[in-house]
Amino acid sequence: MKAVALFQENAEIKLIDVSEPALTLPDHVKLRVLQVGICGTDREEASGGRADAPEGEKYLIIGHEMLGQVVEVGKAVTSVKPGDIAIFTVRRGCEKCPSCLMGRPDMCYTGNYKERGIKELHGYQTEFAVDREKYLIKVPKEIVDFAVLAEPMSVVEKAIDEAVRVQVARLPEAAEESQWMRGKQVLVAGLGPIGLLAALALRLRGAKVIGLDIVDGSTARPKILEEMGGKYIDGRVVKPETYDEHFGQIDAIIEATGIAMLDFELIEALGVNGVFVLTGIPGGHRPISIDGSDLMQKLVLKNQVVIGSVNASEAHFQRAVDDLVQGAKMWPNVMKQLITHRVKCEDMMDVLTKHPADEIKSVIQWSNPQL
């Protein structure tokens, strides 16, 4: 079968032939891959950035944002059957630390986890994939056209979950977790796929969403935000230190830019008792200069919390699927607009090494679902 492989010796991406995987355990599930999303991690890998091949191998099959259709199951599998639509999660725990032993490899203490398509495990940019049932999330067929967004959506779900858990635990007047976001004003920084999905999840929870980017307000991403009831800020025009004048108290910030200088500037906009969740990973090694004393004063005197959040648990993947279903009911036109480019595996370099001007999310289409 075909697969997209990264050869680590020279950071070369090739379409290669590999053996088709087979079931070897009773709880194995085999998926025919339908779509695999492209994100910043994939592009970083393609440019020679972080990626680790499996031990003893010269290449890594990339791809971690996947959607597939079940073609075969082991005799112990009960949650899916051939023909069902499903996704596999990404991270596999070290199986030694408390978090991994509790089924939370996203919170691994040792750093000895593995990730499909990223770190020591082959990924999903290929025709078929096999994994254990416990790493599988069933997907309703009605969202098959955009369910490949479940992995980036899971990152959003974890970020929101962590923000809410912290705030409910520390604020005396906080409501229960399921209701905390209702009526809160949340700034989403960066309106790429993660940012727009964050806006969707927040609006489903009743939050007032402000989206920040540096594109014209008449373009697609701000329009999608506004269709969900959000407000748009052009960061080239309105500066963080004036956000409270324009919008009042900002209770939370969900960051999805990976721009370090902006992240520090946005603390200026965070309100009293606010929570700031970072999901973007800055690239390169560009030094920045900040006023550390002023920053620390704001964090302390305003009772602010900053959280870093990466990866997601199986529960967050399930919430991602659930919110995609609800999002399709609330804003069906929005869901149709989030995937802007679909290419065949032979044309992978068009989206792995390029960033089309009108892109929101690009996916490689490996096959079509049989429904």
N, C-alpha and C positions, 0 to 999 in steps of 0.2 A: 504494500500500500504506500501511498505518497505521504510525505511529512515535510514540514518546514523545519530545517535544522540550522542551528548556529554552531559553527566550528570555532572553538575557542582559540586555537593557535593564531588565527589571523582575523577573527571576528567576521568571518564570511557567512552569509546566509545562503543556503541552497535548498532547492526542492529535491529530496532524495527518496529512494525506495527503501522501506524497512519491512520487517516481518509483521504481519497482522497479529495483534494480541489475542490470546485465548483465555478462557476461564480456567483457572487452576485451583480455586477455592470454592467451597459451597456457597459463600456469600458474595461471590463476584457477580458483577453486572457488566455487560458489554453494550456500549452505545455506539451507534453510527453518528459521527459528528456532523451536525448541521451547520453551525456557525461558530466562529471564534472571534471575539472582539479584539480590537487593537487599542492599546493605551500607551501612556508615557513609558511604562516599564518595558514594553515590547520594543519601543523605539530606542530606549536607552540600551537595551541588549543589542539591537541591530547596529548601534554605533560604537560597540565595544565596551559598554558599561557593565554593570553588575549582572552576572549570570554564572552559574556553576553547573557543569555537566555532571551526570551520575558518575560515581567512582569508577575509574578504569575505562571510561569512554571519552572519545575525542569530541563529541558533539552533544548538544542539548536540543531536543525538540521543544520549541518555544510554544507560547500560548497558554493563558490561564483563564480567560473569560469565555466559557464554553456553553454550548447548548447541544443536546443530542437526542436521539431516539433509541429506545431500548430494542436490541435485536436478539439478545440471549441473556438468560439469568441462570445462576447456580441453583441447586436444589434447595438451599436454605433461604432463598430470597422470598420475601412475602409482600414487600411494599410496592413493587412494580412488576409489570409483565411486558412481553414484547409488544411494541407499538406505542407504549407510553412515552411521553416527552419528559426529559429530566436533565439535570445538570450535576456535575461533580464539583465539589468544593476544591480548594487550592492547597491549603497547608496541612501537613501531616506532623504530628507532635513528636517530641523527643522520647516520649513514653517513660520519662524518668522524673521530671519535675512535677510539683503538685498540680499546676494548671493543666498540663498535658494529660496527667492521669485522671483529671476530672472532665476531660473532653473539651478543654479550652486551649488548643494549641496556639490560638491568636495571642495568648498571654504567656507564652513560653518563657521560662526563666533562663534556660541554658543557652538559647540561641542555636541549639543543635536540631532544630526542626528542619523539615524539607518542604519544598513548595513545587508543585507541578508547573513545569514550564519556566521556572525561575531558579530554583536552588536544589540541585542534586536529584531531581525527578523529571522525567520527560513530561512535556506538556501536551496540549490538546490540538495543536495545529497539525492535524493528521486525519485520516479517514475513519479510524475506529479507536476507541479508548476503553480500557477495562479498569475497574477499581472496585473496592468493597462497598457493600450496600450502605454502610454507616456514613459514607462520604457522599451519598446521593440525595438529591432533593427532587421530588416529583413536581412537575410543572403542568398546570392546567393548559389544555390544548388551545383555549381561546386567546392566550397571550403568546403563542408560538412565534409570531412575527417579530417580537421585541424582547422575548424572555432571555436572550443573550445578555441583556443589561442587568441580570440578577447579580452577577459578581460585583460590578461597581456599585450597584444599589446596596449590596451587603456591607460595603465599606461605609456608606452613608448611615445605614441602620445602626452599626456599632458606634459611630461617632455620636449620633443623637442619643442612643441608649446610655452611653457613658456620661454625656452632659447631664441628662435627666437624673440619673442615679446619684451623681455628685450633688446636684442642686437640691433634690428632695431630701438627701441626708443632712445637708448643712443649713438649709434655710428654715427658720421657725414657722413661716406661714405657708410653706410649700404644700401643694396638693399631692395626691397620689401620682405615681409615675405616669400612668396612662393619660393623665390630664394636665401635667405640668406645662407642656408647650402651648396649651390653648390660651390664646390672647397674648402670648409673649411676642416681643419683637426680636426677630433673628436676622442677622446680616449673613448672607452667603457670599463669600469672596471667591470669585471665579465662576463663570457660567459655562464651563465645559460640561462633559457628561456627568461628572461627580457633582458639580454645583447645581445643575438643573435637576438631577435626581434628588439632591438634598432639598431643593425647593419643593419638589413634588411631595416628598415624605413629610416635610414640615407643614405644608398646606393641608395635607390629610389629617394632621394632628391639630389643626386650628391655629397655627402660628401666623403672625403677620411677617411676611418675608420681604426683605430688601436684598436685591441682587446687585453685586458690584462686578464690573468688568471694564474694559477699555475699548469697547466697540460702539459704533453708532447705535442709538436707540431704535432706529428703524430696521435694524438687521434681525436675523432669525432668532438668536438666543435671547435678547431682551424681549422680543415679541412673545416667545414661548413662555418666559417668566410671567409676563403680564397676562397671558391667557389663563394662567393658573391663579391670578389674583395678586401677584407680587408687584413690587415697585422696583424700578431700575435706577442705579446710580452709574454714571459715567465717571470712572476714576480719574480721567484726564481733566474733568471740569470741577468736581466737588472733592475736597480734601478731607481726610479722616478726622481732623481736628474740628471740622464744622458739622459732622454728621448729627451730633446731638441737637444742634440748632435747627437742622432740617427735619429730624425725625423723632427727637426725644430719646428716652432711655432705650438703649440696645441691650437686651437681656442676655443674648448669646451670639457668638460668631462661629460659623462653620467655615473653615478655611480649606480651599481646594485649588490653590494656585501654585504652591511650591516656590514662592518668591519670598526669600527671607526678609528683605528690607521692607516689603509691604506688610508682612506679618507683624513686625515690630511696630510699624506705623499704625496698624489697625487697633492695637491695644489702646491707643488714644481715643478710639470711638467706643470702646466697651464701657457699658454702664456700671453703676454701683452693684456689687454682688454678682457681677456677670461671669459667664463661663466662655472660654475660648478654646475650641477644639481644632487642632492642627491635623490635617490628613495629607497635605502635599509634602513631597520630599524634594528639597532644593537640589539641583544638579550642579556639578562643578565645584570649584573651591574659590568662590569670589568673596573676599573679605568685605565686611561692611562696618561702618562706624555708627554706634548708637550712644545715647546718653543713658548709661546704665543706672545712674542715681535716680534720674527722673522716672525711668521705667519701674524701678523697684518701689519708688514712692507710690506710684499709681496702683500697682498690684496690691500693696499692703493697705494703703488708706482706703481703697475702694473694695476691699475684700474680694479680689478677683482670682479666678482659677484658670490656669492654662493646662490643657491636656493634650498629649500626643496619642493618636489612635491609628493603628494599622491592622490590616487583615480583618477577619471576621470569623465568628463561630458558626456552627451549623444552624443555631437558632436565628442568627442574623440573616443567614441565607434564606431561611424560611420566611422571615418577616419581609425580606426583599421581594420574594415571589408574591406574598400576600399584598404588599403595597403596589406592586405592578398591576395586579388584578384590579385593585381599587382605583388606581390611577387611570386605568383604561375605561372604567365606568364613569369617572368624574370628568376626565379630559381626553376623550378618544383621539381628538385631533393632535394633541400634544404628543402622544405616544408614537404616532405615525411620523413625526418630524425628527425624533431623536437620533435615529439611524439614517445617516445621510449618504453613506457610501457602502456599497456591497461589491466585492470583487472576487474573482476566482483565485484559487491558490497560485495559479501560474502568473497572476498579476500582483502578487503579494508586495513587491517592492514599491508599487504605486502608493501604498498606504503605510508601509513600514519605514520608509525613508523620506516620505513627503508628508506635508501637512496641508491638504487642500484648504483654500481660503474659506470656503463655506462649510467646512467639516464640523460636525458635532461628534458623531461616533462612526467609525469605519469598522466593518466586519469582513472577514473572509468567509465566503459561502462555500462550504464543502459539499453539501448535498441539500436536497429539498425534503421536507417532512412528508411522510406517507400517512395521510389522515383518513 
